[in-house]
Amino acid sequence: MMFAVHVTVQVRPECREEFLSAIDTAARIAVRDEPGCHLFDVTEIDPSSNTFAFYELYTDAEAVEAGHRRSPHFRAWRQVADRVLVPGSQVTASGALLVTARKSDRVQFGESR
């Protein structure tokens, strides 16, 4: 079963460009270099408050702990995050991915299982 991580953060307005560059690099390296990282999306939730969300998809929880959080690029990201994020703004939720529905799966919305 796949493992999903959802993170929301608020960025200091004066640090927006540094944040965007750093998270772009971190996401691309994670997908490229971590065998257990299958997806890393970054979404701007609220431009007026510089609030962003990350949605990450991993093979399992171990891929997050051993493959991601212990990687050199994650440590580099955390150094930037310590400078650019509003203190206390990061909220992380994670767990087993239970349902994925995509148009490419030809899901019939409105039908029961």
Sequence and secondary structure as in RCSB ss.txt:
>XXXX:A:sequence
MMFAVHVTVQVRPECREEFLSAIDTAARIAVRDEPGCHLFDVTEIDPSSNTFAFYELYTDAEAVEAGHRRSPHFR
AWRQVADRVLVPGSQVTASGALLVTARKSDRVQFGESR
>XXXX:A:secstr
  EEEEEEEEB GGGHHHHHHHHHHHHHHHHHH TTEEEEEEEEEEGGGTEEEEEEEESSHHIIIIIITTSHHHH
HHHHHHHHHB TT  EEEEEE      GGGT  TT   
